[in-house]
Amino acid sequence: MYFLVILICLTVNYVWLKDLDRLNDSWFFKFYAQVEHLTAKSAPKLTHSWWLPLLIVYAVPLLVVAALILFLQDIFFGIVVMLVHLLVLLIAFDRKQPGKLASDFLVLWKQGDLAACAHYLEREMATTAVDLAATTDSAALAACFSKQLIYRCFEKMFVMLFWYMVAGPLGVVFCYVTYQLRDSRTGEAPEKVRHTNQILLRVLEWAPMRLLVLSFSLVGNFVKCFARLQEIFWDFSLDADYAALLHDFSDAALSGTEQEAKQEEQAQANREAVQRARIAGEIEQLQALLERSQLIWLCVLALITVFGINN
């Protein structure tokens, strides 16, 4: 059932949710704010009260989904439970396809409107003003977009797919809550909450990140990408920037391609004239790399389904 659910979700995510964000995450932030408010009033004297809202905000969604699966599993031959699986994955998935994000950015990029590109990064990719300030030229702006694109695709799709196959809808809910907590007023959250969230994110992302890089190796420059993977494979550091690492690995996977060689020849001939086209080509290659990696994952999931390793 899992493979069928994933295929349906990817199709719905592409066809129905391509241009419209109908499933909004604002409900979670309101829920978390209410939990914090209630726990602050009911348990003001607890020495370690920081963990109470954290416990509740994980427990409530997990218990709701677990109860739905338990009570609906025998209704209509499991079709109702499958709908619960679909809803959970659709809520967790990105509502805007990576291809759509890339194509929209490239339209602005090819027009040469760097201010519009920066505004797009801030609006669609939630890029902070500090990160944008570091983009001192057009190449840095494009690199910032590429890094944000690959990490967003990683956290919204590949991480969710991995934990769905490992732990079903409950794994997806746990990932979703963890990412939403990261994005929910992180500057105002207690230090222990931020540190706990950072540890959970590292645990959730460690294996999917390495599997995605392995996928990059299979569909790109295997020798260079796999050699770099070996260097950081056993790194469990909380300070590691997975967005930057994935961007570096994608560069390694795409290095040595025929298109890159042609672009380099053109750049040597007239560097200023072709820089914009070269960067646009790099973003298109990155988009293709992510799509090929997604295909690799789907093939592996299909094999898992065929040999009965999962449900």
Protein Blocks (a to p, Z undefined) as FASTA:
>chain_A
ZZmmmmmmmmmmmmmmmmocfbccklmmmmmmmmmmmmmmmmmmbmklmlmmmmmmmmmm
mmmmmmmmmmmmmgghhlmmmmmmmmmmmmmpcfbdfklmmmmmmmmmmnopaklmmmmm
mmmnopafklmmmmmbfklmmmmmmmmmmmmmmmmmmmmmmmmmmnommlmmmmmmmmmm
mmnokllpcfklmmmmmmmmmmmmmmmmmmmmmmmmmmmcfklmmmmmmmmmmpcbfkbc
fklmmmmmmmmmmgoiaklmmmmmmmmmmmmlmmmmmmmmmmmmmmmmmmmmmmmmmmmm
mmmmmnopaZZ
